[in-house]
Structures are given as C-alpha cells and as structure tokens.
Amino acid sequence: MKVYSVNRAKKWLNSFTDYEKTTSYSYTADYFNLNRIKWILKKLGQPQDKFKSIHIAGTKGKGSTAYILASILKEAKFQVGLYTSPHIVSETERIQINGEKITYQEIAELVSIIAPVVTDLTKKTKYGIPTFFEIYTAIAFLYFARKKIDIGVIEVGMGGRLDATNVINPVVSIITTIGYDHTKELGNSLTSIAQEKAGIIKENSIVISASQYSSVDRVIQKQCKIKNAKYFVLASCSGKAKLCRNTFYFKKLISDINGNTFNFYTSTSLRGCVGATLVARQLSNFVVEKYYLPLLGEHQIINTSLAIAAIKSLPLQIPENAIRQGLKNIELSGRLEIVSKKPLIILDGAHNVESARVLKECIKKTFKTNKIFLIIAMSSNKDIKGFGNILCPVASKIILTRFNAQRSANPNKIKEILKKFTRKIVVASDLKSAIEKAYNMLSCNDLLCVTGSFYIIGEAKKTLKFLPPLLKGD
C-alpha cells in the first residue's frame, strides 16, 4: 500500500470533480447514482454499517440541525461523528468527532487505504470516476468506523435520493424545511424537490419533518407509507398544525440579540386534532420543557426543535440536562455569526430565497442599527433575482463581489439582475476590496452583513483577520 503524504493526499483529492465548485454538469441518474459509493464502501468492509446514524435532508437548516444534534449527543456522553458540507474555511470541518475535526494527517492515512479501491473501481467497473464528494463521504464513514463512534449525524449534500450519503440505514431521518433551491438538478416544483429529499426515507424507520407546504407534506407522507416508516411532524403551537398525529410542538417565548427561549411540547397521545386551539385546551397531555438557545434568529427554534424531536425519538436514554447543556454550548460558524459589535458585522451563509427571507427577518427584528450594508457574492446557478428581491429593499448600500471558485457569479452580471430592485449598488473585484469599500462608508452604529454563499463566508473569516479593527466613526 502506498502511504500518502498530506500534500499528495490533497492533490489526489483535488483531482476529482467537485460539483460544489462548478455548475458545468448535467444532473442525471446515468451519472449521479449510488453505484460508485456502494462499490467503494463494499470494498472497504461496509463501514457505514458499523455505527448508528441520523440522516438529515432539506432545503434550509439541515447544517444547523446537524450541529445542534451533535452537540446534544456529545453532552450525553456518546462518541458522535458529524459529517456536513460544504466547509467554510477548511475541508477538515466536514468530518468531526465530538467537536474535534479530522486532521489532514488522518485524511492522508485514509486516502492511502481508499486510493487503491478507487483505482480498482475505474479499472474493473463501468461506473465511472467518483466525485470529490463521494470520496470524502467514504473517508468520513471509514474514519467513523475506525474510531468506533456510537452514532453519526450525517447531513445530505444535495437532494437525498441520489446523494452519496444515502447508503446509510439511519435510526432517525430528519427533513428540514423544503423550498426552492438546486432547481436545475432537483426540479422546478416543490413536489419534485420533495421527492428527491424524501428519497432518504428507509424501511421501518422514524421520520421527523418540519412543517411543510401541503404538496410537500403529501409527498413525505406517501413515501413514509410506502416504506412503513413512522412519521412525526413538528408544528408551531401558535399556528395551525397540518398533521397532528404524532406531532411535536414548539412555541417561541423570546427571540432577540441574546438568542432564543422557547417551549417544546412532546406528546403521542393526541389523535386527529385540528390545530393550535385544540392543543391549547389539552396541554395537560403534553410534557412541556423550556429551552434556551444562544443562536440568533427565530428560524433556529425550528432547527433546534427538530433536533430535540429526534433526540426524543431515539432508542437511547438522553437526559434533559444533556439537551440543555448541548444547546448552551452550541457554536455555529457562518450562521448569523457576529464577528464585530462596533460596528456590527455579521456573516451569514444565506444562498437561496428561503434563507434570504430568514436573514431579512432577523436583520429587521433583531438588530437595531442606523444603516445596513450588504456584501454579496453568489453562485451563478442560484436564484439571484429572487435573492435580491428580498434583500435589496433593506440595504442602504450593496457591494457585489465574487468568491474564488469557478461557480462564482460575475458581480457585474449580478448588478444587471439586481438594479431593478435598487440603484444603491457598487462592484468590487474581490472580497478584500469589497470590505475596504464598506469600511470607508461604515460608522460604528451601522451593520455590515457578508452573505450569498458559504464560500464568501470562508473568505471573509480569513480576510477580516488582516484588516484594521477600527472603522470610521469609532
């Protein structure tokens, strides 16, 4: 067996197509299927079967839900593997055990094992060359198996049905809020997108879904019936519950710059209720817990409640204190992350219409500032018009730029799309120039938000370290 150095392993990994960084491909079942990853994992001894798992799909919130789950399970004294994508600064963020990232040396060791298998795959089968994501998924599963984790929290990369992670047999599957994203690959209707997401549902499993559009809910219910899966729904106690059988409820109490406080209601005794009015009359049937979460944005109450619902559905004993401590200790990079308070600078990886709407609401409700400046860089395959339609009206000035990847949209082309919503736009050639332009306009009572992609968030984290902390008006 060839032993790979770190540099050689990086070079080998980067030789495979990374579809997170390019848009020039056709998403068809002829190529995007599970044949390659299944073949590789079989040759590696089926490492994905060596640990329990939780699988998370959805359009928004799946990364946050994954991190929250991992934090709670860690506090419950389990060895917890976490596999997420994309990364923000380093590829090592994608694979973690109890909050500790895999090292590049460990990646190199695993590449030494996997590389010969990949070579055999390309020589002995007609499945084609694997993708970067497929290989990295194999690395994650092999790493978790070798480290003998108790449970893995696995986030879907894209879609679900054809995603490389969809080879696990999870204890619980979670489907977060579904909306429009990756329409080129997953379809232009919510129904077609939901069918791809619901592809993670397995036989006789437990499925927990956020409250969805009725068309989406019908797709998930149908798939659960086909797979004989037990279906739980999360709903707001202050609104109409679409499906109340086996339903978890949450109720917002406080949401401000310090985080969120909410109630969580657990019951499987209600059958056929028609909405929150009936829930209110039968609260005695619920176990009610009050939780505090330091993350910003009301949407995180939904993500956290999905995580708690999964915890309460697991065939494991998870003490309440582990849930509370796990929430208290959670840190999420690039999700309404405050990196400066005077002036207020936040980083948020919003990259589709749904996440733009969440970001807008949080800016309006949570932050008290004079002017709002946005630095935006987006992938060319995103709904730039829909994104801008939501965020442009709240901005005093928008600075458009690009991130360092092939799929980054040309900022001048973004400007042509967004100028129908606002004329307060300037263009910068790169992020450093964009931040410097913002620095020349900001005062200490203003807000600057860097958004549009997790790739620009990663660059911002690096760039901000090397720029002066004091701004005009300090």
C-alpha positions as CSV (number, residue, x, y, z in Angstrom):
1,M,0.0,0.0,0.0
2,K,1.3,3.4,-0.9
3,V,1.5,5.8,2.0
4,Y,0.3,9.2,1.0
5,S,1.8,12.4,2.4
6,V,-0.6,15.3,3.4
7,N,0.3,17.2,0.2
8,R,0.0,14.2,-2.0
9,A,-3.4,13.3,-0.4
10,K,-4.7,16.8,-1.0
11,K,-3.5,16.8,-4.6
12,W,-5.2,13.4,-5.2
13,L,-8.5,14.5,-3.6
14,N,-8.5,17.7,-5.6
15,S,-8.0,15.8,-8.9
16,F,-11.6,14.6,-8.7
17,T,-14.5,16.8,-9.8
18,D,-16.1,18.8,-7.1
19,Y,-19.6,19.7,-8.1
20,E,-19.9,22.1,-5.2
21,K,-17.5,24.4,-7.1
22,T,-18.7,24.1,-10.7
23,T,-22.1,24.4,-12.5
24,S,-21.0,22.8,-15.8
25,Y,-22.5,19.4,-15.4
26,S,-25.7,17.5,-16.1
27,Y,-27.6,16.1,-13.1
28,T,-28.9,12.8,-14.5
29,A,-29.3,9.3,-13.0
30,D,-26.9,8.0,-15.6
31,Y,-24.0,9.5,-13.6
32,F,-25.5,10.7,-10.3
33,N,-26.3,7.4,-8.7
34,L,-25.2,5.3,-5.8
35,N,-23.3,2.6,-7.7
36,R,-19.8,4.1,-7.2
37,I,-20.1,4.8,-3.5
38,K,-21.7,1.4,-2.8
39,W,-18.9,-0.3,-4.6
40,I,-16.2,1.6,-2.7
41,L,-17.9,1.0,0.6
42,K,-18.3,-2.7,0.0
43,K,-14.6,-3.0,-0.7
44,L,-13.9,-1.1,2.5
45,G,-16.0,-3.5,4.6
46,Q,-19.2,-1.5,4.7
47,P,-18.0,1.0,7.4
48,Q,-21.3,2.9,7.3
49,D,-23.0,-0.1,8.9
50,K,-20.6,-0.1,11.9
51,F,-22.4,2.8,13.7
52,K,-25.9,4.1,14.3
53,S,-26.8,7.2,12.3
54,I,-29.2,10.1,11.9
55,H,-29.7,11.4,8.4
56,I,-30.7,15.0,7.6
57,A,-32.1,16.3,4.3
58,G,-33.9,19.6,3.4
59,T,-33.5,22.9,1.8
60,K,-32.6,25.1,4.7
61,G,-31.5,24.5,8.3
62,K,-30.0,21.0,7.8
63,G,-26.5,22.0,8.7
64,S,-27.6,23.9,11.9
65,T,-29.8,20.9,12.9
66,A,-26.9,18.6,12.4
67,Y,-24.6,20.7,14.6
68,I,-27.2,21.0,17.3
69,L,-27.9,17.3,17.4
70,A,-24.2,16.5,17.6
71,S,-23.7,18.9,20.5
72,I,-26.6,17.4,22.5
73,L,-25.4,13.8,21.9
74,K,-21.9,14.8,22.9
75,E,-23.2,16.1,26.2
76,A,-25.0,12.8,26.7
77,K,-21.5,11.2,26.7
78,F,-21.7,9.5,23.3
79,Q,-18.9,9.3,20.7
80,V,-20.6,11.4,18.0
81,G,-19.5,11.7,14.4
82,L,-20.6,14.7,12.4
83,Y,-20.5,14.9,8.6
84,T,-21.5,18.1,7.0
85,S,-20.9,20.2,3.8
86,P,-19.8,22.5,2.5
87,H,-16.9,23.6,4.7
88,I,-16.3,27.3,5.4
89,V,-12.6,27.5,5.9
90,S,-11.1,24.0,5.9
91,E,-12.1,20.6,4.5
92,T,-11.5,19.2,7.9
93,E,-14.6,20.9,9.2
94,R,-16.7,18.4,7.3
95,I,-15.7,15.4,9.4
96,Q,-15.7,15.7,13.2
97,I,-16.0,13.6,16.3
98,N,-17.2,15.3,19.5
99,G,-16.3,18.6,18.0
100,E,-12.8,17.7,17.1
101,K,-12.1,18.0,13.4
102,I,-10.3,15.3,11.5
103,T,-6.7,16.2,10.8
104,Y,-5.0,16.3,7.4
105,Q,-2.7,13.6,8.5
106,E,-5.6,11.3,9.3
107,I,-7.1,12.2,5.9
108,A,-3.8,11.2,4.3
109,E,-3.8,7.9,6.1
110,L,-7.4,7.1,4.9
111,V,-6.6,8.2,1.4
112,S,-3.8,5.6,1.4
113,I,-6.4,3.0,2.0
114,I,-9.1,4.4,-0.3
115,A,-7.0,5.3,-3.3
116,P,-6.3,1.7,-4.4
117,V,-10.0,1.0,-4.1
118,V,-10.9,3.9,-6.4
119,T,-8.3,2.8,-8.9
120,D,-9.9,-0.7,-9.0
121,L,-13.3,1.0,-9.4
122,T,-12.3,2.8,-12.5
123,K,-10.4,-0.2,-14.0
124,K,-12.9,-3.0,-13.1
125,T,-16.3,-1.4,-13.4
126,K,-18.2,0.8,-15.8
127,Y,-19.5,3.1,-13.1
128,G,-17.1,5.9,-14.0
129,I,-14.8,8.1,-11.9
130,P,-16.1,9.0,-8.5
131,T,-16.7,12.6,-7.4
132,F,-14.9,14.5,-4.7
133,F,-18.0,14.3,-2.5
134,E,-18.3,10.6,-3.0
135,I,-14.7,10.0,-1.9
136,Y,-15.0,12.4,1.0
137,T,-18.1,10.6,2.1
138,A,-16.2,7.3,2.0
139,I,-13.4,8.9,4.1
140,A,-15.9,10.0,6.7
141,F,-17.6,6.7,7.0
142,L,-14.3,4.8,7.2
143,Y,-13.0,7.3,9.8
144,F,-16.1,7.0,12.0
145,A,-16.0,3.2,11.8
146,R,-12.3,3.0,12.7
147,K,-12.8,5.4,15.6
148,K,-15.8,3.3,16.8
149,I,-18.2,6.1,17.2
150,D,-21.6,5.4,18.8
151,I,-23.7,7.5,16.4
152,G,-23.1,9.6,13.3
153,V,-25.0,12.7,12.4
154,I,-25.0,12.8,8.6
155,E,-26.1,15.8,6.5
156,V,-27.1,15.2,2.9
157,G,-25.0,17.1,0.4
158,M,-27.7,17.8,-2.2
159,G,-31.2,16.3,-2.7
160,G,-31.2,13.0,-1.0
161,R,-32.3,10.1,-3.2
162,L,-29.1,10.1,-5.3
163,D,-26.8,11.7,-2.7
164,A,-23.7,9.7,-1.7
165,T,-24.7,9.7,1.9
166,N,-27.9,7.8,1.1
167,V,-26.3,4.4,1.7
168,I,-26.8,4.5,5.5
169,N,-29.7,2.9,7.4
170,P,-30.5,5.6,9.9
171,V,-32.2,5.3,13.2
172,V,-34.0,8.6,12.5
173,S,-34.3,10.6,9.3
174,I,-35.0,14.4,9.5
175,I,-36.4,16.5,6.7
176,T,-36.0,20.2,7.4
177,T,-38.0,22.9,5.6
178,I,-38.2,22.3,1.9
179,G,-38.2,25.2,-0.6
180,Y,-36.8,26.2,-4.0
181,D,-33.0,25.5,-4.4
182,H,-30.9,23.5,-6.8
183,T,-33.9,23.6,-9.2
184,K,-31.7,22.7,-12.2
185,E,-30.8,19.4,-10.5
186,L,-33.9,18.6,-8.4
187,G,-36.7,20.1,-10.5
188,N,-38.7,23.3,-10.7
189,S,-41.6,22.3,-8.5
190,L,-41.8,21.7,-4.8
191,T,-43.2,18.3,-5.4
192,S,-40.2,17.2,-7.5
193,I,-37.8,18.7,-4.9
194,A,-39.7,16.9,-2.1
195,Q,-39.5,13.6,-3.9
196,E,-35.7,13.9,-4.0
197,K,-35.5,14.8,-0.3
198,A,-37.9,12.1,0.7
199,G,-35.6,9.6,-1.0
200,I,-33.7,9.3,2.2
201,I,-36.6,7.6,4.0
202,K,-35.9,3.9,4.8
203,E,-38.0,0.8,5.6
204,N,-39.5,0.8,9.1
205,S,-37.6,3.9,10.1
206,I,-38.6,7.0,12.1
207,V,-39.0,10.2,10.1
208,I,-39.3,13.7,11.5
209,S,-40.3,16.6,9.3
210,A,-40.6,20.3,9.8
211,S,-44.0,21.8,8.9
212,Q,-44.1,21.8,5.1
213,Y,-46.3,23.1,2.3
214,S,-49.2,20.8,1.8
215,S,-47.9,19.5,-1.5
216,V,-44.5,18.6,0.1
217,D,-46.2,17.0,3.1
218,R,-48.2,14.7,0.9
219,V,-45.0,13.5,-0.8
220,I,-43.3,12.8,2.5
221,Q,-46.4,11.0,3.9
222,K,-46.7,8.9,0.8
223,Q,-43.1,7.8,1.0
224,C,-43.4,7.0,4.7
225,K,-46.4,4.8,3.9
226,I,-44.5,3.0,1.1
227,K,-41.6,2.4,3.4
228,N,-43.8,1.7,6.5
229,A,-41.9,4.5,8.3
230,K,-43.3,6.2,11.4
231,Y,-44.0,9.8,10.6
232,F,-43.6,12.7,13.1
233,V,-44.3,16.3,12.4
234,L,-43.0,19.5,14.0
235,A,-45.5,22.4,14.3
236,S,-45.8,25.7,15.9
237,C,-48.1,25.8,18.9
238,S,-49.2,29.3,17.8
239,G,-50.4,28.3,14.4
240,K,-52.5,25.7,12.6
241,A,-51.0,22.2,12.7
242,K,-51.3,20.4,9.3
243,L,-50.9,17.0,10.8
244,C,-51.4,16.5,14.5
245,R,-51.0,12.8,14.9
246,N,-47.6,12.0,16.4
247,T,-46.8,15.7,16.4
248,F,-44.1,17.7,18.3
249,Y,-44.8,21.3,19.0
250,F,-42.7,24.4,19.8
251,K,-43.7,27.9,21.0
252,K,-41.4,30.9,20.8
253,L,-41.1,32.9,24.0
254,I,-38.2,35.3,23.4
255,S,-36.1,35.9,20.3
256,D,-33.6,38.7,20.4
257,I,-29.9,39.5,20.1
258,N,-29.1,37.2,23.0
259,G,-30.7,34.2,21.4
260,N,-34.0,32.3,21.7
261,T,-36.1,30.9,24.5
262,F,-38.9,28.6,23.6
263,N,-41.2,25.8,24.9
264,F,-41.1,22.3,23.4
265,Y,-44.1,20.0,23.7
266,T,-43.9,16.3,23.5
267,S,-46.9,14.0,23.1
268,T,-48.0,11.0,21.1
269,S,-51.4,10.7,22.9
270,L,-53.4,13.2,20.7
271,R,-55.1,11.8,17.6
272,G,-56.8,13.8,14.9
273,C,-56.6,17.3,16.4
274,V,-57.3,20.2,14.0
275,G,-55.0,22.9,15.2
276,A,-53.5,25.0,17.9
277,T,-56.8,25.8,19.6
278,L,-57.3,22.1,20.5
279,V,-53.7,21.9,21.5
280,A,-54.2,24.8,23.9
281,R,-57.1,23.0,25.5
282,Q,-55.2,19.8,26.0
283,L,-51.8,20.9,27.2
284,S,-52.1,18.5,30.1
285,N,-51.4,15.8,27.6
286,F,-48.0,17.2,26.9
287,V,-44.7,17.1,28.6
288,V,-43.5,20.7,28.3
289,E,-39.9,21.8,28.5
290,K,-38.4,25.3,28.3
291,Y,-35.1,25.7,26.5
292,Y,-32.6,28.5,25.8
293,L,-30.5,28.6,22.6
294,P,-27.7,31.2,22.2
295,L,-28.1,31.2,18.4
296,L,-29.7,34.2,16.6
297,G,-32.9,34.1,14.5
298,E,-36.3,32.6,15.1
299,H,-35.7,30.0,12.4
300,Q,-33.2,28.4,14.7
301,I,-36.1,27.5,17.1
302,I,-37.4,25.2,14.3
303,N,-34.0,23.7,13.6
304,T,-33.4,23.1,17.4
305,S,-36.9,21.7,17.8
306,L,-36.2,19.2,15.0
307,A,-33.1,18.1,16.8
308,I,-34.9,17.8,20.1
309,A,-37.6,15.8,18.4
310,A,-35.0,13.4,17.0
311,I,-33.4,13.1,20.4
312,K,-36.7,12.2,22.0
313,S,-37.4,9.6,19.2
314,L,-34.0,7.8,19.6
315,P,-34.0,4.4,21.3
316,L,-31.4,5.9,23.7
317,Q,-31.6,7.5,27.1
318,I,-30.8,11.2,26.7
319,P,-31.1,13.2,30.0
320,E,-32.7,16.6,29.9
321,N,-29.6,18.2,31.2
322,A,-27.7,16.9,28.2
323,I,-30.1,18.7,25.9
324,R,-29.9,21.9,27.8
325,Q,-26.1,21.8,28.0
326,G,-25.8,20.8,24.4
327,L,-27.8,23.9,23.3
328,K,-25.9,26.2,25.7
329,N,-22.6,25.1,24.2
330,I,-23.5,25.2,20.5
331,E,-21.5,27.4,18.2
332,L,-22.3,27.8,14.5
333,S,-19.9,29.4,12.1
334,G,-21.4,31.5,9.3
335,R,-25.0,31.4,10.5
336,L,-25.8,34.9,11.7
337,E,-22.4,34.9,13.2
338,I,-21.4,38.2,14.9
339,V,-17.7,38.9,14.3
340,S,-17.8,42.6,15.5
341,K,-20.2,44.6,17.6
342,K,-19.0,48.2,17.0
343,P,-19.8,48.4,14.2
344,L,-22.0,45.3,13.9
345,I,-20.5,42.8,11.4
346,I,-22.3,39.6,10.8
347,L,-21.6,36.6,8.5
348,D,-24.4,34.6,7.1
349,G,-24.3,31.8,4.5
350,A,-27.7,32.6,3.1
351,H,-27.7,31.4,-0.6
352,N,-31.3,30.9,-1.7
353,V,-34.6,32.6,-1.5
354,E,-35.7,30.8,1.7
355,S,-32.5,31.7,3.6
356,A,-32.6,35.3,2.3
357,R,-36.1,35.7,3.7
358,V,-34.9,34.4,7.1
359,L,-31.9,36.7,7.0
360,K,-34.1,39.7,6.2
361,E,-36.5,39.0,9.1
362,C,-33.6,38.6,11.5
363,I,-32.0,41.8,10.5
364,K,-35.3,43.7,10.9
365,K,-36.3,42.1,14.2
366,T,-33.0,41.5,16.0
367,F,-30.6,44.3,15.2
368,K,-31.1,48.0,16.0
369,T,-28.8,49.8,13.6
370,N,-28.7,53.0,11.5
371,K,-27.7,51.8,8.0
372,I,-27.4,48.3,6.6
373,F,-24.6,47.4,4.2
374,L,-24.6,44.1,2.4
375,I,-21.6,42.4,0.7
376,I,-23.0,39.8,-1.6
377,A,-21.3,37.1,-3.6
378,M,-23.3,34.2,-5.1
379,S,-23.0,31.1,-7.2
380,S,-24.1,31.5,-10.8
381,N,-26.7,28.7,-10.5
382,K,-28.6,30.3,-7.7
383,D,-31.8,32.3,-7.9
384,I,-30.1,35.7,-7.8
385,K,-33.2,37.6,-8.8
386,G,-35.3,36.0,-6.0
387,F,-32.5,36.5,-3.5
388,G,-32.1,40.2,-4.4
389,N,-35.8,40.9,-4.5
390,I,-35.9,40.0,-0.8
391,L,-32.7,41.6,0.5
392,C,-32.2,44.7,-1.7
393,P,-35.0,46.7,0.0
394,V,-33.4,46.6,3.4
395,A,-29.9,47.7,2.3
396,S,-28.6,51.2,2.4
397,K,-25.8,50.1,0.1
398,I,-24.9,46.8,-1.6
399,I,-21.4,45.8,-2.6
400,L,-21.2,43.0,-5.1
401,T,-18.1,40.8,-5.4
402,R,-17.1,37.2,-6.1
403,F,-15.5,34.3,-4.3
404,N,-12.6,32.2,-5.5
405,A,-14.3,29.4,-7.4
406,Q,-15.5,28.6,-10.9
407,R,-19.1,28.7,-10.0
408,S,-19.0,32.3,-8.6
409,A,-21.3,34.6,-10.5
410,N,-19.7,37.7,-12.2
411,P,-20.6,40.6,-9.9
412,N,-21.3,42.8,-12.9
413,K,-23.9,40.3,-14.1
414,I,-25.4,40.2,-10.6
415,K,-25.7,44.0,-10.8
416,E,-27.6,43.8,-14.0
417,I,-30.1,41.5,-12.3
418,L,-30.4,43.5,-9.1
419,K,-30.5,47.0,-10.5
420,K,-34.3,46.7,-11.0
421,F,-34.6,46.4,-7.2
422,T,-32.1,49.1,-6.1
423,R,-29.6,51.6,-7.6
424,K,-27.5,51.6,-4.4
425,I,-25.0,49.1,-5.8
426,V,-21.2,49.2,-6.2
427,V,-19.0,46.4,-7.5
428,A,-15.7,45.2,-6.1
429,S,-13.3,42.8,-7.8
430,D,-12.7,40.7,-4.8
431,L,-13.7,40.4,-1.1
432,K,-10.8,42.4,0.3
433,S,-11.8,45.3,-2.0
434,A,-15.4,44.9,-1.0
435,I,-14.7,45.1,2.7
436,E,-12.4,48.1,2.2
437,K,-15.2,49.9,0.3
438,A,-17.6,49.1,3.2
439,Y,-15.1,50.3,5.8
440,N,-15.0,53.7,4.0
441,M,-18.8,54.1,4.4
442,L,-19.5,52.4,7.8
443,S,-20.0,54.2,11.1
444,C,-20.0,52.4,14.5
445,N,-23.8,52.3,14.6
446,D,-24.2,50.6,11.2
447,L,-24.5,46.9,10.3
448,L,-22.4,45.1,7.7
449,C,-23.5,41.7,6.6
450,V,-21.5,39.4,4.3
451,T,-23.7,36.9,2.6
452,G,-24.7,35.0,-0.5
453,S,-22.7,31.8,-0.1
454,F,-20.7,29.8,2.4
455,Y,-17.7,30.2,0.2
456,I,-17.7,34.0,0.6
457,I,-18.1,33.5,4.4
458,G,-15.0,31.3,4.5
459,E,-13.0,34.0,2.6
460,A,-14.4,36.7,5.0
461,K,-13.2,34.8,8.0
462,K,-9.7,34.9,6.6
463,T,-9.8,38.4,5.2
464,L,-11.2,40.1,8.3
465,K,-8.2,38.9,10.3
466,F,-5.9,41.1,8.3
467,L,-7.9,44.3,8.2
468,P,-7.8,47.1,10.8
469,P,-10.4,46.7,13.6
470,L,-11.2,50.4,13.9
471,L,-13.7,51.9,11.4
472,K,-14.8,55.5,10.6
473,G,-17.0,56.7,13.4
474,D,-15.3,54.7,16.2
